[in-house]
Amino acid sequence: MDTITTAIVNWLQSVFHDAYWVTAFISVVPMIEVRGAITVGVNLGLDPWIAYVLSCCSALVVCPLLLLCLKPILRALKRTKLFKNIASAVEEMFAARAKKIENNAEKEDVKSSDDQEAIGRKKKFNKILGVFLFVAIPLPMTGVWTGSAVAAFLDLEYRYSVPAIVVGNFVAGLIITVLNIILGKYSSLILLILALFVAVTIVALLVTFVVKYRKLKKEKATESTASEQQK
């Protein structure tokens, strides 16, 4: 695994010819993001704090695009015959993650004296906190990409979701940077652990996606059969 990660990093360096560009590029790769970018930057000779700032800033490029465009794109794809089921499965996956955060936001005990406006503020704050914590955990599928998608399905206002994602991303990057400093020359272990996490996550996502895709396809077929029988 170490040989594979080293080969990939060396290939990227040969393509971009610059440690800064390699670090910036890796930071926008889904599931890897700042978790891998900072470690790669450090191992390429960058100062840990320069790698931290560069990675965190670069990773945020996709945030506004996903918040503004993800749901419209999925709606458009759902109107096509070829991508309808795929878009529905993706939508269901992110909507389920958003629902978990929303449910947690509504679990807080509300005093009987609280008015509806106060209750609404508490729920909104809990959603913002949920998005922040989701992005701040430095694991695959908890970064800017997924956090932005989840925030979009929470229907959280742009002015609230962006700060939560930005701060969460910098916290996650800070954790990884500190780990790199502590581990020193053994910081490449972070890449190995991340690679294993990514591999497991991809397999789990593929299985989940296939199950959801087949379920949606079966439901559509059942609805179509029922509609024909009624005719």
C-alpha positions in Angstrom: 0.0 0.0 0.0 2.9 2.4 0.8 4.4 1.7 -2.6 1.1 2.5 -4.3 0.6 5.8 -2.5 4.2 6.8 -3.1 3.8 6.0 -6.8 0.6 8.1 -7.1 2.3 11.0 -5.3 5.4 10.8 -7.6 3.1 10.7 -10.7 1.2 13.8 -9.5 4.5 15.6 -8.9 5.7 14.7 -12.4 2.5 16.0 -13.8 2.3 19.3 -11.9 6.1 19.8 -11.3 5.3 21.6 -8.1 4.5 20.5 -4.5 2.1 23.4 -4.1 0.0 22.4 -7.1 0.1 18.7 -6.1 -1.2 19.6 -2.6 -3.9 21.9 -4.0 -5.1 19.3 -6.5 -5.3 16.5 -3.9 -7.3 18.7 -1.6 -10.2 18.8 -4.0 -10.3 15.1 -4.6 -13.5 13.6 -3.0 -12.9 11.5 0.2 -9.2 12.5 0.3 -9.3 16.3 0.5 -7.3 17.9 3.3 -6.8 14.6 5.1 -4.5 13.4 2.3 -3.4 16.7 0.8 -1.7 18.1 4.0 0.2 14.8 4.5 1.3 14.7 0.9 2.4 18.3 1.0 4.5 17.7 4.2 6.1 14.7 2.7 6.9 16.7 -0.4 8.8 19.2 1.7 6.2 21.9 2.4 6.1 23.5 5.8 3.2 21.8 7.7 1.4 25.1 8.3 1.7 26.2 4.6 0.3 22.8 3.6 -2.5 23.3 6.1 -3.6 26.7 4.8 -3.1 25.8 1.1 -5.1 22.5 1.5 -7.9 24.0 3.5 -8.4 26.9 1.1 -8.2 24.8 -2.0 -10.7 22.2 -0.7 -13.3 24.9 -0.3 -13.5 25.6 -4.0 -16.3 23.0 -4.5 -18.4 24.2 -1.5 -20.4 27.0 -3.2 -20.8 24.9 -6.4 -22.3 22.0 -4.5 -24.5 24.2 -2.4 -26.0 26.0 -5.4 -25.9 23.4 -8.1 -26.2 19.9 -6.6 -30.0 19.7 -6.2 -30.8 21.4 -9.6 -28.4 19.0 -11.3 -29.9 15.9 -9.7 -33.4 17.2 -10.5 -32.4 17.6 -14.2 -30.8 14.1 -14.3 -33.9 12.6 -12.7 -35.9 13.8 -15.8 -33.6 11.8 -18.1 -34.2 8.1 -18.9 -30.5 7.2 -18.7 -29.6 8.8 -15.3 -33.0 8.8 -13.6 -32.3 5.9 -11.2 -28.7 6.9 -10.6 -29.7 10.4 -9.6 -32.5 9.2 -7.4 -30.1 6.8 -5.6 -27.6 9.6 -5.0 -30.3 12.0 -3.8 -31.6 9.4 -1.4 -28.1 8.8 0.0 -27.5 12.4 0.8 -31.0 13.1 1.9 -30.7 10.2 4.4 -27.5 11.8 5.9 -29.2 15.1 6.1 -32.2 13.6 7.8 -30.0 12.2 10.6 -28.6 15.6 11.3 -32.1 17.1 11.2 -33.5 14.4 13.6 -30.6 15.1 16.0 -31.4 18.9 15.8 -35.0 18.2 16.9 -34.1 16.0 19.8 -33.1 18.8 22.1 -35.6 19.3 24.9 -37.6 22.5 24.5 -38.9 24.3 27.5 -42.6 24.9 27.6 -42.0 28.7 27.9 -40.0 28.8 24.6 -41.9 30.4 21.7 -41.9 29.1 18.2 -39.2 31.6 17.2 -36.9 30.4 19.9 -37.5 26.8 19.0 -36.8 27.6 15.3 -33.5 29.3 16.3 -32.4 26.3 18.4 -33.2 23.9 15.6 -31.3 26.0 13.1 -28.3 26.3 15.5 -28.3 22.5 15.9 -28.3 22.0 12.2 -25.4 24.4 11.7 -23.5 22.6 14.6 -24.3 19.2 13.0 -22.9 20.3 9.6 -19.8 21.7 11.3 -19.1 18.5 13.3 -19.8 16.4 10.2 -17.1 18.2 8.2 -14.7 18.6 11.2 -14.2 14.8 11.6 -11.1 14.0 9.5 -12.4 10.8 7.9 -13.5 9.9 4.4 -17.0 11.0 3.4 -17.1 13.7 6.1 -15.3 16.5 4.3 -16.3 19.5 2.2 -17.8 17.4 -0.6 -20.2 15.4 1.5 -20.7 18.2 4.0 -21.8 20.6 1.3 -24.1 18.0 -0.2 -25.7 17.3 3.2 -26.1 21.0 3.9 -27.9 21.4 0.5 -30.4 18.7 1.4 -30.9 20.3 4.9 -32.1 23.4 3.0 -29.8 25.4 5.3 -29.4 28.9 4.2 -26.2 29.7 2.3 -25.0 32.2 4.9 -25.2 29.6 7.6 -24.0 26.5 5.7 -20.8 28.1 4.3 -19.3 29.2 7.6 -20.1 25.8 9.2 -18.3 24.0 6.3 -15.4 26.5 6.2 -14.7 26.3 10.0 -15.3 22.5 10.1 -12.8 22.1 7.2 -10.1 24.1 9.0 -10.6 22.2 12.2 -10.2 18.9 10.3 -7.1 20.2 8.6 -5.7 21.4 12.0 -6.1 17.9 13.4 -4.3 16.3 10.4 -1.5 19.0 10.6 -0.9 18.4 14.3 -0.8 14.6 13.6 1.8 15.2 10.9 3.9 17.3 13.2 3.7 14.7 16.0 4.4 11.7 13.7 7.3 13.4 11.9 8.9 11.1 9.4 6.2 8.5 10.1 3.5 10.8 8.9 3.1 8.7 5.8 1.2 6.3 8.0 -1.7 8.8 7.8 -1.8 8.1 4.0 -1.9 4.4 4.6 -4.7 4.6 7.1 -6.6 7.1 4.8 -6.1 4.7 1.8 -7.6 1.8 3.8 -10.5 4.0 4.9 -11.1 5.2 1.3 -11.0 1.6 0.0 -13.5 0.4 2.6 -15.7 3.5 2.1 -15.8 3.0 -1.7 -16.8 -0.6 -1.3 -19.5 0.3 1.2 -20.8 3.1 -1.0 -20.9 0.9 -4.1 -22.9 -1.8 -2.1 -25.2 0.8 -0.7 -25.6 2.5 -4.1 -26.4 -0.8 -5.9 -29.0 -1.7 -3.2 -30.7 1.6 -3.5 -30.5 1.6 -7.3 -32.1 -1.9 -7.5 -34.7 -0.9 -4.9 -35.7 2.2 -6.9 -35.7 0.3 -10.1 -38.0 -2.4 -8.6 -40.3 0.2 -7.2 -40.6 1.9 -10.6 -41.3 -1.4 -12.2 -44.0 -2.2 -9.6 -45.6 1.2 -10.1 -45.5 0.7 -13.9 -47.1 -2.8 -13.7 -49.8 -1.5 -11.3 -50.6 1.4 -13.7 -50.9 -0.9 -16.6 -53.2 -3.2 -14.7 -55.5 -0.3 -13.8 -55.8 0.6 -17.5 
